[in-house]
């Protein structure tokens, strides 16, 4: 009798708890257990949700379920990476517990499009906390941000040494796959539609989006893609990454007989050994280099079929609508803070463009008639040329449409439209970007509203057209259609092709030399 009473009391407690959860808008029952979020600027935010558990160099595994309500009201730890200043605690940066994600939603009912954000940092650093999604979520979407393994922990290829670690060169990307699987299985609890998922990212995050478009295991987990300033070419081959993996082991004094001892190497020692191995083998990559290599995704023919942007993507993603673009200045050293004549600019351009310097200036004038001498040296020489090549390769040649943009709004701080400036506009969070736009004007706010609406519209339908814009058509090489995003949004058609071809001939010699070497 006493046992029966205990059972009844327990069942009553479960029923009461369930009712409490239903009444609490900040509690959600996921497939791993209930979580409680918080409120951010009028949006429900569920932060630091575990989506996978990890062991070093192995693919992610499901998390252990929990029974009680888990507090998810603050960002979880970022992945292990190099940081300056104070040492971070385990709750701020972790090897074991960094596979967490964040969800922002305005209504747990319905089936709104889902936008999964992949942070920048070049596969080496970064955190989803950099770009909170509460204001974008107000555009009738559910926003998800993802943390995953980076640098040597995410991309050390030991497949040439042990079958146990056959996927170690891509586990950072496999973490993202696990996050997308979590979205598929759980996002409906947050008011999201698992059958309408857009992946989007900037810089290294754009590279991750392109990489997912070449991964068979990702097929069906997303349905649209946005690549922002992401077309740095990853030149890793499987042979290169396997050789680098062996070089790291040599640096650490580890061989096949004691391979698992690498699991006990402290992260900082492991990272530094990786940098030494890279310097001694394929060389260390420096900022501004027109290609990436080393600890990044490797095309193994199984998890990753090919590198993206070379020039396009694997055919498995031909049905995925794509929005892709760059900023006017990107990572170029800006010259807007000094006086400069055309002749002085010509002399500096000569160092890069040689006997095509005059042709460069003439083509610049055709593309950008109102240019200044400072613009000649400050325009992007890194992302737009390769983005245009990718656009030519895929535009009109896939089942799905491709749309192109260029963000040209100049910050009052830098006087340029630099790498990452567009993020506070498409996320509609100018109030959180005082270093870019300290005192937003009505025109700034209007542009942010327009851009976040474009991103949301694309997530809804795969078409970025919104009221107030010129009719934006899919890109083809013939029409060269490009939306300029600025106070006055306008369309251009192949306006800078001649200029970008000149830039491509002269600014990618290192890439050309590499390709000649490996062919």
DRENDREN-904412 format. One line per 10 residues: number of its first residue (from 1); for each residue x, y, z of C-alpha. Coordinates in steps of 0.25 Angstrom, whole numbers, m for minus. Layout:
BEGIN
NUM	X,Y,Z  ... .
END
This chain:
BEGIN
1	0,0,0  11,9,4  18,6,m9  5,9,m17  4,23,m10  19,26,m13  16,23,m28  4,32,m28  11,43,m21  22,42,m31 .
11	12,42,m43  5,54,m37  19,61,m36  22,58,m51  8,63,m55  10,76,m47  24,79,m52  19,77,m66  7,87,m64  17,96,m58 .
21	26,95,m71  14,97,m80  11,110,m72  25,115,m72  28,121,m86  43,120,m83  43,105,m81  44,96,m93  44,80,m93  55,76,m103 .
31	58,61,m106  70,62,m96  62,68,m85  55,81,m80  62,94,m81  59,108,m76  63,121,m84  63,135,m82  58,148,m88  67,157,m97 .
41	61,170,m103  47,164,m103  52,151,m109  52,137,m103  67,133,m102  71,119,m99  87,119,m97  97,109,m96  89,97,m99  98,84,m100 .
51	96,77,m114  107,67,m114  118,61,m105  132,59,m110  145,52,m108  158,57,m114  159,55,m129  146,46,m129  133,49,m136  122,55,m127 .
61	113,46,m119  99,49,m113  99,56,m99  94,49,m87  79,53,m84  75,60,m72  63,60,m63  62,73,m56  60,86,m63  74,91,m68 .
71	77,106,m67  80,111,m81  81,126,m78  95,129,m82  105,126,m93  112,113,m91  127,112,m93  134,115,m106  143,104,m112  158,104,m108 .
81	166,115,m116  177,125,m114  173,136,m105  180,149,m100  179,154,m86  173,147,m74  172,132,m73  158,127,m76  150,117,m67  144,104,m71 .
91	130,111,m72  136,121,m82  145,112,m91  145,97,m90  150,85,m98  139,75,m93  127,84,m92  128,94,m104  118,87,m113  107,96,m109 .
101	97,105,m117  87,116,m114  73,118,m119  65,131,m120  50,131,m123  38,140,m121  28,129,m121  29,115,m118  17,112,m126  16,111,m141 .
111	27,107,m152  35,118,m155  48,117,m164  61,114,m156  74,122,m158  86,114,m153  98,124,m151  112,119,m152  122,129,m146  135,134,m153 .
121	149,132,m148  155,124,m160  153,110,m154  163,114,m143  155,123,m133  142,130,m130  129,128,m123  114,129,m126  113,139,m114  119,149,m124 .
131	106,151,m131  94,149,m123  81,147,m131  70,153,m123  67,164,m132  68,156,m145  58,146,m138  48,158,m138  47,156,m154  39,144,m152 .
141	50,134,m152  56,125,m141  71,128,m140  81,117,m135  96,120,m132  106,108,m131  119,106,m124  128,95,m129  142,89,m128  153,98,m135 .
151	168,98,m139  176,86,m136  165,80,m128  155,81,m139  164,78,m151  176,69,m147  176,58,m158  182,45,m152  175,37,m162  188,33,m168 .
161	193,27,m155  180,20,m149  167,15,m154  161,19,m140  164,34,m144  159,33,m159  150,45,m157  159,53,m148  162,63,m159  148,67,m160 .
171	142,66,m146  140,81,m145  130,80,m157  124,67,m151  120,75,m139  113,85,m148  106,73,m154  102,68,m140  96,82,m137  88,82,m150 .
181	83,68,m146  79,74,m132  72,85,m140  64,75,m148  60,68,m136  57,79,m126  54,92,m133  40,90,m134  39,91,m119  44,106,m121 .
191	34,109,m132  44,106,m143  41,98,m156  52,87,m157  48,86,m172  52,100,m175  66,102,m170  76,113,m175  91,112,m171  98,125,m172 .
201	112,130,m167  122,141,m170  137,140,m172  141,126,m167  127,124,m164  124,126,m179  135,116,m182  128,106,m173  115,108,m180  122,105,m193 .
211	128,93,m187  115,87,m183  110,89,m197  120,78,m201  117,68,m189  108,57,m193  105,55,m178  99,69,m178  89,67,m189  75,69,m184 .
221	79,76,m171  78,90,m178  71,96,m189  77,109,m192  90,116,m191  96,130,m189  111,132,m190  117,145,m186  131,149,m189  135,134,m188 .
231	142,131,m201  156,129,m196  160,116,m204  164,104,m195  175,97,m202  176,85,m192  177,72,m199  176,59,m192  191,56,m194  194,70,m188 .
241	186,68,m176  191,54,m173  205,59,m175  203,70,m165  197,60,m155  209,51,m156  218,64,m154  210,68,m141  212,54,m135  227,55,m139 .
251	228,69,m131  221,62,m119  230,50,m120  218,40,m122  217,29,m131  208,18,m134  212,9,m122  207,20,m112  197,28,m121  187,30,m110 .
261	197,37,m102  193,49,m110  180,49,m103  187,54,m90  195,65,m97  191,79,m91  183,87,m101  194,98,m101  205,89,m103  197,82,m114 .
271	194,95,m121  208,100,m121  213,86,m126  203,88,m138  208,102,m141  223,97,m141  219,85,m150  212,94,m160  224,104,m160  233,92,m163 .
281	224,86,m174  215,94,m182  217,107,m175  210,116,m166  198,124,m172  198,139,m169  186,148,m169  183,153,m183  188,141,m190  179,138,m202 .
291	177,123,m198  176,115,m185  182,102,m181  186,94,m169  176,91,m158  163,92,m166  154,83,m173  160,72,m182  154,66,m194  154,51,m191 .
301	145,47,m201  135,42,m191  131,53,m181  136,64,m190  135,62,m205  143,74,m209  147,88,m205  137,99,m207  139,111,m217  148,103,m226 .
311	141,108,m233  127,103,m229  121,93,m219  118,78,m220  106,75,m228  99,69,m216  95,84,m213  91,88,m226  76,89,m221  80,99,m210 .
321	77,114,m212  89,122,m209  91,137,m205  106,141,m206  114,154,m205  125,162,m200  128,176,m194  135,188,m202  148,188,m194  148,175,m186 .
331	162,173,m180  169,183,m189  178,193,m182  170,206,m182  176,219,m187  164,228,m184  172,235,m173  182,242,m181  183,251,m193  186,244,m206 .
341	187,249,m221  184,240,m233  199,240,m236  203,235,m222  193,224,m223  198,220,m236  212,219,m231  207,210,m220  199,202,m229  211,199,m238 .
351	217,190,m227  205,181,m229  200,183,m243  212,186,m251  210,189,m265  195,188,m263  194,199,m253  188,209,m263  178,198,m268  174,196,m253 .
361	171,210,m251  163,211,m264  155,199,m260  153,204,m246  147,217,m252  138,209,m261  133,201,m249  133,212,m238  132,225,m246  132,234,m233 .
371	144,227,m227  155,235,m219  170,232,m220  169,225,m206  158,216,m212  168,211,m222  177,205,m211  166,202,m201  157,193,m209  156,178,m206 .
381	167,170,m213  163,157,m207  149,152,m206  141,159,m218  150,153,m229  148,139,m225  134,141,m221  131,146,m235  138,133,m241  129,125,m232 .
391	117,132,m237  121,130,m251  123,115,m249  109,113,m242  100,124,m246  89,118,m256  96,105,m255  89,99,m243  75,95,m240  74,106,m230 .
401	76,121,m231  88,129,m227  87,143,m223  99,153,m221  101,165,m213  112,175,m209  111,183,m196  117,197,m198  113,205,m186  124,213,m180 .
411	126,213,m165  127,227,m159  138,221,m151  147,214,m161  142,222,m173  141,208,m180  132,196,m182  141,186,m176  141,171,m173  129,168,m163 .
421	123,182,m163  110,176,m170  108,167,m158  101,178,m149  92,181,m161  87,167,m165  86,164,m150  79,177,m148  87,181,m135  93,194,m138 .
431	91,198,m123  102,187,m120  112,192,m130  118,205,m125  131,203,m131  125,202,m145  113,212,m144  114,220,m130  101,228,m133  92,221,m143 .
441	85,231,m152  71,228,m157  77,224,m170  86,214,m163  74,208,m156  66,208,m169  78,200,m176  79,190,m164  64,188,m165  65,186,m180 .
451	76,176,m179  71,168,m167  58,167,m176  66,162,m188  72,151,m179  59,147,m173  52,147,m187  62,138,m193  61,129,m181  46,128,m183 .
461	46,126,m198  60,125,m204  57,139,m211  63,152,m204  53,162,m211  46,171,m201  38,183,m202  45,196,m206  57,189,m214  59,188,m229 .
471	54,175,m234  66,166,m231  68,154,m241  77,142,m240  91,143,m244  96,138,m257  110,141,m263  103,148,m275  94,157,m266  105,159,m255 .
481	93,164,m246  99,170,m233  91,177,m222  98,188,m216  94,189,m201  96,204,m196  87,215,m193  82,215,m207  81,200,m211  83,198,m226 .
491	86,187,m236  98,187,m244  101,177,m256  115,173,m259  120,186,m255  133,182,m249  137,169,m257  149,176,m264  154,181,m251  153,168,m243 .
501	160,160,m254  172,170,m253  172,168,m238  171,153,m239  183,152,m249  192,160,m239  187,157,m225  187,142,m225  201,139,m229  203,131,m217 .
511	191,122,m220  195,121,m235  209,116,m230  203,106,m221  194,100,m231  206,99,m241  214,92,m231  203,81,m228  199,79,m242 .
END
